[in-house]
């Protein structure tokens, strides 16, 4: 298990380019299973979660070729259906939550799929009901082996229908969309997630021959087709990594430029950081963060404490709340962070409190951060990364702290951030990886 040793107090300077979007990559790579023809995907990030999914597809029989550093070719002409029933497949797919999105493509194309209960971050309950209830409405039959924790879904034919999602799940929407494009007749998915990454998946499917209307809205109408063709697709930059870089610049009083951010697809992320008092300047498609020795949290118009909460798109993505919470510890003023979706995602704040942050954890979903400004400084310490987003947040805290910090279990960070130590060290950080 690898660790980071971080020497805090170093300012960053220069430019950095975000990787391709992790969450989009997991969706569109699964979508390559929908066709026998070649699909080329550009700007794929070199991170653990994505690499593990690519290896899983290779084990399933997909022909995968790395064309260059970021581009891959996928051809799912021959799928080993026997392997999908094997213990090796169950073990590997169970370790990767993104594997849940192979259900829609495999069921639509082959009529049966067997999947284990998926793993992923330990951030609270992450229900699969949205996936399975929608798939069953399309005509699938599901059997759950409780002893082995395995789901078997079968459907000689999927038939279009009206599906009202009980929650605007991104992966649930993606899974149903990939199943519906090959179903017979019309499918309407209402209360669909409308994140840019779902838009990207939809546009990729259209290039493959799917018929989808309402892209970018919460009501998707799909007219099923008999088969799909190959295409070429390029991933958006990762909005979570962009937000993480903004947080790093603010916490270390640094001046950096984040290149090629696709600002139009960032939603309210820039404004959420501005509400903490952080200056952001848009320069074309780049974001420039000037050096700020201090920043002050806004309050609401009536003078009450600012609340920042996650919400379905176009609300603030929950993946950035951990970063925003850390950034608030160095601000002037106070803010209530309300993490509505995952009840275990704020539990990493005990490590920030040990570093000297003033945070009141009200309950599993809410924390009040009292900004220290320059009155106190976070101090370095040894800690363990519990999940991807908490891991990067602890790294940001360590970079701004006095002294040295050690973060164990950085495989969690590597799952979502490509060579983050090398890229930040190129800007002036002092991060050492210890295997």
Order of alpha helices (4+ residues) and beta strands (2+ residues): beta-beta-alpha-beta-alpha-beta-beta-alpha-alpha-beta-alpha-beta-beta-beta-alpha-beta-alpha-beta-beta-beta-alpha-beta-alpha-beta-beta-beta-alpha-beta-alpha-beta-beta-beta-alpha-beta-alpha-alpha-beta
